[in-house]
């Protein structure tokens, strides 16, 4: 019980800071995002250091600076997010590490290349896609997706603690259960049933720009998001098992490190964005058909 209370208290504090930063202005949102990216990339490099080869002098600083500069270039252009930010900028950053390894003396340089570019794929890329939700769809949509994942994680934890019997994937994460996942999914989808009304109310009351989605569309977005949030949790557990560690860090009591708190989000966000993008395309086709009929 004490563990749950500590976990709940630290989670609520971080969530409150994130919500305030996200909704206050795009500048405070940028600060919150930069802290998350900096912490996530730093932790990833730290826990993967034993698996790297050759001298690591200056490498951590290079990786972290490259990650921060990549996010800064997207956040502070003072223009709407475009997918060219991902398609043009990120590949150049990734291939920089291929070139850099030419000057290393590692016996297996491509092993180092893999570890260097992984935090960009695992941490930076999902955050860049989250920025698309924030700038293109509105702060409430981005926050709504994140809140949904946090809500699902909490419901899975509660349902698993009370009802959990069947292991979900014991070889990777012994504590996660099928009952916890199903219970969390059902409770989260019930909550999502009212999502469109909640976001519409907040949008009108506080004058936030928000993309409107129907009840059915939100249920589809939520279902896909939560499925991959589950996989995200398991992926980070697999990473920690492969590196033989318990937590990625200790910054959050009851939760561990940045990656422990962001694990579900990092894998879920790309699939949330993909689902929303597909729904948008279908809606546009529907409008075109109606126009042609008229």
Secondary structure, 3 states (H helix, E strand, C coil): CHHHHHHHHHHHHHHHHHHHHHHHCHHHHHHHHHHHHHHHHHHHHHHHHHHCCCCCCCHHHHHHHHHHHHHHHHHCCCCCCCCHHHHHHHHHHHHHHHHHHHHCCCCCHHHHHHHHHHHHHHHHHHHHHHHHHHHHHCHHHHHHHHHHHHHHHHHHHHHHHHHCCCEEECCCEEEEEHHHHHHHHHHHHHHHCCHHHHHHHHHHHHCCCCCCCCHHHHHHHHHHHHHHHHHHHHHHHHHHHHHCCCCCCCCECCCECHHHHHHHHHHHHHHHHHHHHHHHHHHHHHHHHHHHHC
